[in-house]
Amino acid sequence: MSRPALRRATSTAVTALVALGLATSPAGAAAAGAPGVGDPYFPLAGNGGYDVGQYDLRIRYEPSTRAFDGTAVLRARATQDLSRFNLDLRGFAVRSVRVDGRPARFDRDRQELRVRPRGGLERGERFTVVVEYDGTTGRPTDSGGALYGWVSTPDGAFVANEPEGASTWYPVNDTPTDKATYRFRVTVPEGTTAVANGQLVSQRTRGGWTTWVWEARDPMASYLSTASVGDYDLTIARTAQGLPVIDAVDRDLGDDAAEGTRRTAEMIDLFTGLFGPYPFEAYGAIVDDDEDAGYALETQTRPIYSGPPSESTVAHELSHQWFGNSVSPEQWDDLWLNEGFATYAEWLWAEHTGGPTPAEQFDELYAEPATSSLWAPAVADPGAETLFSRSVYDKAAMTLQALRERIGERAFWRLVRTWYRDHRDANASTADFTRLAERVSGRQLDGFFRTWLYGTGKPTDW
């Protein structure tokens, strides 16, 4: 995510027993899946007991009335013997739930849709869930008042989910650790465009409605999914290496709206050389005119911008495809591994285009006084309410530059490329990163990381 979206998070106060849904059943007995994965910041986001392999989302949306009809098909595998499992879903009326074609009992508890399949499910069993739901969409906000999730706009919807807003528009296991592939079938009034992740499979117009089908075949965390709707002009091009670049730009923004994306192919080449191969089968951008949102998000393969982006913002969101999207956080206090790398990539792009070097960017920031907001909260544990603080972006990028100077050029770039290679399409934590840094560099770095990642003051000795 790119600032000015220094926004938001909410923390649900629950005990560890409730958050983890600890079962007291005898070994081998079927039990309810946990109502959350126990993330320290969002303990009720995500669910236990199963792993989703694919989402097939079928949506019909009328922007003028905000009427939303959805059918979500989830193909999953049980990771324990299950008597019941939960899905995250906020709002909407749930009309029916079927598991493997059979009606299942269900009830609601705040964001939890609790499903009881007939006969339960055995560990390792693959099963299909179909949820039919409908309602009227709105403009959901987080605890800080920032728009996120499915945000209705006059001409469609601005859809950006970080950190746990996917549940505002489909039933989901809303945790970064349960990546899945996606298929989107979005039906909107003729003349309106629906844009999602991955590649455009088809579009068909009948009876005044157009169905857009998009398929994302690379594993994706739910917070990175989108199905944005608007008056977009769609363009499809390819890089010299053959990568499809699909852009959707709001018609109201004019010819200069996509100026910031003009050098995308060059950026991909630069970051591929530094980080490793581009992770996914496509790329592109969604450029909207929703000034109320006021931020950009690295939705996988197709970042969404609430207005015309700058080159540095495009570089930021592009680099997230490696760091954040392919290598995703294990839990939300690891967010600096997303935002620190993306901010550092802005610095690398600036140097590439004749601007200041990362070392010069570091020095400029380091000159800020000890009272600056740059130095706190802690990079690797900012807290739920201050998850998107400046330190998670700028001080995190400074941490990478300080590490580069500490371990040397060769070890630093080996670390970056190994980090991406070893955790591609998976999740990783701060502890994973610090261990790898020590292994690659051959140095003991406890003091360094204690100062830069967990300290809350201006570093003076590292």
C-alpha positions as CSV (number, residue, x, y, z in Angstrom):
1,M,0.0,0.0,0.0
2,S,1.2,3.5,-0.7
3,R,0.6,6.5,1.4
4,P,-1.2,8.8,2.1
5,A,-3.0,5.7,3.2
6,L,-1.3,5.7,6.6
7,R,-4.4,4.2,8.0
8,R,-6.1,1.8,10.0
9,A,-6.6,-1.3,11.8
10,T,-8.9,-2.5,14.5
11,S,-8.1,-4.9,17.3
12,T,-10.8,-7.2,18.7
13,A,-10.3,-7.9,22.4
14,V,-10.8,-11.6,22.8
15,T,-9.0,-14.1,25.0
16,A,-6.5,-16.5,23.5
17,L,-8.9,-19.4,24.1
18,V,-11.6,-17.7,22.1
19,A,-9.4,-16.4,19.4
20,L,-7.8,-19.7,18.7
21,G,-10.9,-21.7,19.2
22,L,-9.1,-24.3,21.2
23,A,-11.0,-27.6,21.1
24,T,-11.5,-29.7,24.2
25,S,-12.7,-32.7,22.3
26,P,-10.9,-36.0,22.6
27,A,-8.1,-36.7,20.1
28,G,-9.5,-37.7,16.8
29,A,-13.0,-36.4,17.5
30,A,-14.6,-33.9,15.1
31,A,-14.6,-30.3,16.5
32,A,-15.5,-26.8,15.3
33,G,-12.9,-25.0,13.3
34,A,-11.4,-22.0,15.1
35,P,-13.3,-18.7,14.5
36,G,-10.0,-16.9,13.9
37,V,-6.3,-17.8,13.2
38,G,-5.1,-15.9,16.2
39,D,-3.4,-13.0,14.5
40,P,-2.2,-10.6,17.3
41,Y,-3.9,-7.7,15.6
42,F,-6.9,-9.3,14.0
43,P,-7.6,-12.4,16.1
44,L,-11.0,-13.1,14.5
45,A,-9.9,-12.7,10.9
46,G,-9.5,-15.9,9.0
47,N,-10.7,-19.3,10.3
48,G,-9.2,-22.6,11.3
49,G,-9.8,-26.2,10.2
50,Y,-9.6,-25.9,6.4
51,D,-7.6,-24.5,3.5
52,V,-9.2,-22.9,0.5
53,G,-7.8,-23.9,-2.9
54,Q,-10.0,-21.8,-5.2
55,Y,-12.7,-19.1,-5.0
56,D,-15.2,-18.9,-7.9
57,L,-17.1,-15.6,-7.3
58,R,-20.2,-14.9,-9.3
59,I,-21.5,-11.3,-8.8
60,R,-24.2,-9.2,-10.3
61,Y,-24.0,-5.6,-9.4
62,E,-26.1,-2.5,-10.2
63,P,-24.2,0.7,-9.4
64,S,-27.2,3.0,-9.5
65,T,-29.0,1.1,-6.7
66,R,-26.0,-0.7,-5.2
67,A,-27.9,-4.0,-5.5
68,F,-25.5,-6.9,-5.1
69,D,-26.3,-10.6,-5.8
70,G,-23.5,-13.1,-5.1
71,T,-22.8,-16.7,-5.4
72,A,-19.4,-17.8,-3.9
73,V,-18.1,-21.3,-4.6
74,L,-15.2,-22.3,-2.4
75,R,-13.2,-25.5,-3.1
76,A,-11.3,-26.4,0.1
77,R,-9.6,-29.2,2.1
78,A,-10.3,-30.0,5.7
79,T,-7.1,-29.8,7.9
80,Q,-8.9,-31.5,10.9
81,D,-12.0,-33.5,11.5
82,L,-14.7,-30.8,11.4
83,S,-18.1,-30.6,12.9
84,R,-18.4,-27.0,11.9
85,F,-16.4,-24.3,10.2
86,N,-16.6,-20.5,9.8
87,L,-16.3,-18.1,6.9
88,D,-15.8,-14.4,7.3
89,L,-18.7,-12.3,5.9
90,R,-20.0,-8.9,6.9
91,G,-23.5,-7.7,6.0
92,F,-25.6,-9.3,3.3
93,A,-28.5,-11.8,3.7
94,V,-27.3,-15.3,3.3
95,R,-30.0,-17.2,1.3
96,S,-28.4,-20.7,1.3
97,V,-25.3,-22.7,2.1
98,R,-24.5,-26.1,0.5
99,V,-21.6,-28.3,1.2
100,D,-20.9,-30.9,-1.5
101,G,-24.3,-30.2,-3.0
102,R,-26.2,-30.8,0.2
103,P,-28.0,-28.1,2.2
104,A,-26.0,-27.2,5.4
105,R,-27.2,-25.5,8.5
106,F,-25.7,-22.1,9.2
107,D,-26.0,-19.1,11.5
108,R,-24.4,-15.7,11.9
109,D,-22.3,-14.1,14.6
110,R,-21.0,-10.6,13.7
111,Q,-18.5,-11.3,10.9
112,E,-18.7,-15.0,11.3
113,L,-20.8,-17.3,9.0
114,R,-20.9,-20.6,10.9
115,V,-21.6,-23.6,8.7
116,R,-22.5,-27.1,9.9
117,P,-22.1,-29.7,7.1
118,R,-24.2,-32.8,7.3
119,G,-22.2,-35.6,8.8
120,G,-19.2,-33.4,9.3
121,L,-15.9,-33.5,7.4
122,E,-12.9,-35.7,7.9
123,R,-9.3,-34.5,8.0
124,G,-7.9,-34.4,4.4
125,E,-11.3,-34.5,2.8
126,R,-11.8,-32.1,-0.1
127,F,-15.2,-30.3,-0.2
128,T,-17.0,-27.6,-2.0
129,V,-19.1,-24.8,-0.3
130,V,-21.6,-22.8,-2.2
131,V,-23.0,-19.6,-0.5
132,E,-25.8,-17.6,-2.1
133,Y,-26.1,-14.1,-0.6
134,D,-27.4,-10.7,-1.6
135,G,-28.0,-7.2,-0.3
136,T,-27.1,-3.6,-0.8
137,T,-23.5,-2.4,-0.7
138,G,-22.2,0.7,1.0
139,R,-19.0,2.4,1.9
140,P,-17.4,0.4,4.7
141,T,-14.6,1.9,6.8
142,D,-12.1,0.7,9.3
143,S,-11.8,1.9,12.9
144,G,-9.9,5.0,11.7
145,G,-12.6,6.0,9.3
146,A,-10.7,5.0,6.1
147,L,-12.7,3.5,3.2
148,Y,-11.9,-0.1,2.4
149,G,-13.4,-3.4,1.1
150,W,-16.2,-3.0,-1.4
151,V,-16.6,0.8,-1.6
152,S,-19.6,1.8,-3.6
153,T,-19.1,4.8,-6.0
154,P,-21.5,6.6,-8.3
155,D,-20.3,4.6,-11.3
156,G,-19.3,1.4,-9.6
157,A,-17.1,0.3,-6.8
158,F,-13.5,0.9,-5.6
159,V,-12.4,-2.5,-4.1
160,A,-9.3,-2.6,-1.9
161,N,-9.3,-5.0,1.1
162,E,-6.2,-4.5,3.2
163,P,-6.0,-5.7,5.9
164,E,-9.3,-7.7,6.4
165,G,-11.9,-6.1,4.1
166,A,-12.5,-9.0,1.7
167,S,-15.3,-10.1,4.0
168,T,-17.2,-7.0,3.0
169,W,-18.1,-8.5,-0.4
170,Y,-17.6,-12.3,-0.3
171,P,-17.5,-15.2,2.2
172,V,-13.8,-15.9,2.8
173,N,-11.1,-17.3,4.9
174,D,-9.7,-13.8,5.4
175,T,-6.1,-14.4,6.4
176,P,-2.9,-13.9,4.3
177,T,-1.8,-17.4,5.1
178,D,-4.6,-19.1,3.2
179,K,-3.7,-18.3,-0.4
180,A,-5.9,-19.5,-3.2
181,T,-6.6,-19.1,-6.9
182,Y,-9.6,-17.1,-8.1
183,R,-12.2,-16.9,-10.8
184,F,-14.4,-13.8,-11.0
185,R,-17.6,-13.6,-13.1
186,V,-18.9,-10.0,-12.6
187,T,-22.1,-9.0,-14.4
188,V,-22.7,-5.2,-14.6
189,P,-24.9,-2.9,-16.8
190,E,-23.8,-2.7,-20.4
191,G,-21.2,0.0,-20.8
192,T,-19.7,-0.5,-17.4
193,T,-16.4,-2.3,-17.0
194,A,-15.5,-4.9,-14.2
195,V,-11.8,-5.4,-13.6
196,A,-10.3,-8.1,-11.4
197,N,-7.0,-9.9,-10.8
198,G,-5.2,-12.0,-13.4
199,Q,-6.2,-12.2,-17.0
200,L,-9.4,-11.4,-18.8
201,V,-11.0,-14.7,-20.0
202,S,-14.1,-13.3,-21.7
203,Q,-16.8,-10.7,-21.8
204,R,-20.3,-11.1,-23.1
205,T,-23.2,-8.7,-23.4
206,R,-26.8,-9.9,-23.4
207,G,-30.0,-8.1,-22.5
208,G,-28.3,-4.9,-21.4
209,W,-25.8,-6.6,-19.1
210,T,-22.2,-7.5,-19.6
211,T,-20.5,-10.4,-17.8
212,W,-16.7,-10.0,-17.4
213,V,-14.8,-13.2,-16.5
214,W,-11.3,-12.9,-15.0
215,E,-9.1,-15.7,-13.8
216,A,-6.1,-15.4,-11.4
217,R,-4.3,-18.7,-11.5
218,D,-1.4,-17.7,-9.2
219,P,-1.9,-18.2,-5.4
220,M,-3.3,-15.0,-3.8
221,A,-4.1,-13.7,-0.3
222,S,-7.6,-12.6,0.1
223,Y,-6.7,-9.0,0.9
224,L,-5.1,-8.7,-2.5
225,S,-8.3,-9.6,-4.5
226,T,-10.4,-7.0,-6.3
227,A,-13.4,-6.8,-8.6
228,S,-13.5,-3.0,-9.2
229,V,-16.4,-1.6,-11.3
230,G,-16.5,1.7,-13.1
231,D,-16.5,3.6,-16.4
232,Y,-13.1,2.4,-17.3
233,D,-11.3,2.3,-20.7
234,L,-9.5,-1.0,-20.9
235,T,-6.2,-1.3,-22.7
236,I,-4.1,-4.5,-23.1
237,A,-0.4,-4.4,-24.1
238,R,2.6,-6.6,-23.6
239,T,6.2,-6.0,-22.5
240,A,9.1,-7.0,-24.6
241,Q,9.2,-10.3,-22.6
242,G,5.6,-11.0,-23.5
243,L,4.0,-10.2,-20.1
244,P,0.4,-8.9,-20.5
245,V,-0.1,-5.5,-19.0
246,I,-3.8,-4.7,-18.6
247,D,-4.8,-1.2,-17.6
248,A,-8.2,0.2,-16.7
249,V,-8.4,4.0,-16.5
250,D,-11.5,6.0,-15.5
251,R,-12.8,7.9,-18.5
252,D,-13.4,11.0,-16.4
253,L,-9.7,11.5,-15.6
254,G,-8.4,12.5,-19.1
255,D,-5.4,11.6,-21.2
256,D,-2.8,12.3,-18.5
257,A,-4.3,10.0,-15.9
258,A,-1.9,7.1,-16.6
259,E,1.2,9.2,-17.0
260,G,2.7,7.6,-13.9
261,T,2.4,4.1,-15.4
262,R,4.1,5.0,-18.6
263,R,7.4,3.4,-17.6
264,T,5.9,0.3,-16.0
265,A,7.8,-2.1,-18.4
266,E,11.1,-0.4,-17.5
267,M,10.3,-0.8,-13.8
268,I,9.6,-4.4,-14.3
269,D,12.9,-4.9,-16.0
270,L,14.8,-3.1,-13.2
271,F,13.1,-5.0,-10.3
272,T,13.5,-8.3,-12.1
273,G,17.2,-7.7,-12.3
274,L,17.4,-6.8,-8.7
275,F,14.9,-9.1,-7.0
276,G,14.3,-12.1,-9.4
277,P,11.7,-13.1,-12.0
278,Y,8.4,-11.3,-12.0
279,P,6.1,-13.5,-9.9
280,F,2.8,-13.6,-11.9
281,E,1.2,-14.2,-15.2
282,A,0.0,-10.6,-15.8
283,Y,0.3,-7.0,-14.6
284,G,-1.5,-3.7,-15.0
285,A,-3.3,-0.9,-13.1
286,I,-6.8,0.3,-12.2
287,V,-6.8,4.1,-12.1
288,D,-10.1,5.4,-10.5
289,D,-11.3,8.8,-9.6
290,D,-12.4,8.1,-6.0
291,E,-10.8,11.0,-4.2
292,D,-12.5,9.9,-1.0
293,A,-10.3,6.8,-0.7
294,G,-7.1,8.7,-1.2
295,Y,-4.7,5.8,-1.4
296,A,-3.3,3.0,-3.6
297,L,-3.2,-0.7,-2.9
298,E,-1.1,-3.4,-4.5
299,T,-4.0,-5.7,-5.5
300,Q,-2.3,-8.7,-7.0
301,T,-1.3,-8.2,-10.7
302,R,-3.4,-5.1,-10.9
303,P,-2.8,-2.3,-8.3
304,I,-5.7,0.0,-7.7
305,Y,-5.1,3.8,-7.5
306,S,-7.8,6.2,-6.2
307,G,-6.4,8.9,-8.6
308,P,-3.6,9.3,-11.1
309,P,-0.5,7.9,-9.5
310,S,3.0,9.3,-9.5
311,E,5.9,7.2,-10.9
312,S,7.2,6.6,-7.3
313,T,3.8,5.3,-6.3
314,V,3.7,3.0,-9.3
315,A,7.2,1.7,-8.4
316,H,6.0,1.1,-4.8
317,E,3.0,-0.9,-5.8
318,L,4.8,-2.8,-8.5
319,S,7.5,-3.9,-6.1
320,H,4.8,-5.3,-3.8
321,Q,4.2,-8.0,-6.4
322,W,7.5,-9.5,-5.2
323,F,7.3,-8.3,-1.5
324,G,3.9,-8.6,0.0
325,N,2.0,-10.4,-2.8
326,S,4.3,-13.3,-3.7
327,V,6.1,-13.3,-0.3
328,S,3.3,-12.4,2.0
329,P,3.4,-11.7,5.7
330,E,2.9,-14.5,8.2
331,Q,0.8,-12.2,10.4
332,W,0.0,-8.5,10.3
333,D,2.9,-7.4,12.6
334,D,5.2,-8.5,9.8
335,L,3.8,-5.7,7.5
336,W,7.1,-3.9,7.4
337,L,8.4,-6.7,5.2
338,N,5.9,-5.5,2.6
339,E,6.1,-1.7,3.1
340,G,9.8,-1.4,3.9
341,F,10.8,-3.2,0.7
342,A,8.2,-1.3,-1.4
343,T,9.5,2.1,0.0
344,Y,13.1,1.0,-0.6
345,A,12.1,0.1,-4.2
346,E,10.9,3.7,-4.6
347,W,14.4,4.7,-3.6
348,L,16.0,2.3,-6.1
349,W,13.8,3.7,-8.9
350,A,14.7,7.2,-8.0
351,E,18.4,6.3,-8.2
352,H,17.8,4.6,-11.6
353,T,16.1,7.7,-13.0
354,G,18.9,10.1,-11.9
355,G,17.6,11.0,-8.4
356,P,19.1,10.6,-5.0
357,T,20.7,7.3,-4.1
358,P,19.2,5.1,-1.3
359,A,22.1,6.2,0.9
360,E,21.2,9.8,0.3
361,Q,17.6,9.1,1.0
362,F,18.7,7.5,4.3
363,D,20.8,10.5,5.3
364,E,18.0,12.9,4.6
365,L,15.6,11.0,6.8
366,Y,18.2,10.3,9.5
367,A,18.6,14.1,9.9
368,E,15.1,14.3,11.3
369,P,15.0,15.0,15.1
370,A,14.5,12.3,17.7
371,T,11.0,13.7,18.3
372,S,9.9,13.0,14.7
373,S,7.1,10.5,14.0
374,L,9.6,8.6,11.9
375,W,11.1,6.8,14.9
376,A,8.0,5.2,16.5
377,P,6.1,3.0,16.8
378,A,8.4,-0.1,16.5
379,V,8.8,-1.2,12.9
380,A,8.2,-4.9,13.6
381,D,5.4,-4.4,16.1
382,P,3.6,-1.1,15.5
383,G,0.3,-2.2,17.1
384,A,-3.1,-2.7,15.5
385,E,-4.2,0.9,15.8
386,T,-1.0,2.2,14.2
387,L,-0.3,-0.5,11.7
388,F,0.2,1.9,8.8
389,S,2.4,4.3,10.6
390,R,5.2,6.2,8.9
391,S,7.8,4.1,10.7
392,V,6.5,0.9,8.9
393,Y,7.3,2.6,5.6
394,D,10.3,4.9,6.0
395,K,12.1,3.6,9.0
396,A,11.6,0.1,7.6
397,A,13.3,1.2,4.3
398,M,16.1,2.8,6.4
399,T,16.5,-0.6,8.1
400,L,17.2,-2.2,4.8
401,Q,19.7,0.5,3.8
402,A,21.4,0.3,7.2
403,L,21.6,-3.5,6.8
404,R,23.0,-3.1,3.3
405,E,25.8,-1.0,4.7
406,R,26.3,-3.3,7.6
407,I,26.7,-6.6,5.6
408,G,27.9,-5.3,2.3
409,E,26.7,-5.2,-1.3
410,R,27.2,-8.8,-2.2
411,A,25.6,-10.2,0.9
412,F,22.7,-7.8,0.8
413,W,21.6,-8.5,-2.7
414,R,22.1,-12.2,-2.2
415,L,19.8,-11.9,0.8
416,V,17.1,-10.0,-1.2
417,R,17.1,-12.6,-4.0
418,T,17.2,-15.5,-1.6
419,W,14.3,-14.1,0.4
420,Y,12.1,-13.9,-2.6
421,R,13.2,-17.3,-4.1
422,D,12.8,-19.2,-0.9
423,H,9.3,-17.8,0.1
424,R,7.8,-17.2,-3.3
425,D,4.0,-17.9,-3.3
426,A,4.2,-18.4,0.4
427,N,4.3,-16.6,3.8
428,A,7.2,-15.5,5.9
429,S,7.9,-13.7,9.2
430,T,10.3,-11.2,10.7
431,A,12.0,-14.1,12.4
432,D,12.5,-15.8,9.1
433,F,14.1,-12.7,7.6
434,T,16.5,-12.1,10.5
435,R,17.6,-15.7,10.5
436,L,18.2,-15.6,6.7
437,A,20.1,-12.3,7.0
438,E,22.5,-13.9,9.6
439,R,22.9,-17.0,7.5
440,V,23.6,-15.2,4.3
441,S,26.0,-12.6,5.8
442,G,27.7,-14.9,8.3
443,R,27.2,-12.2,11.0
444,Q,25.4,-12.1,14.3
445,L,22.8,-9.3,13.9
446,D,20.7,-9.5,17.1
447,G,21.7,-6.0,18.2
448,F,21.2,-4.5,14.8
449,F,17.7,-5.8,14.5
450,R,16.8,-5.1,18.1
451,T,17.7,-1.4,17.4
452,W,16.1,-1.0,14.0
453,L,13.1,-3.3,14.2
454,Y,12.1,-3.2,17.9
455,G,13.4,0.1,19.1
456,T,11.2,3.1,19.4
457,G,13.7,5.9,19.3
458,K,16.2,7.3,16.8
459,P,19.0,4.7,16.4
460,T,22.4,6.1,17.5
461,D,24.5,3.0,17.8
462,W,24.1,-0.1,15.7
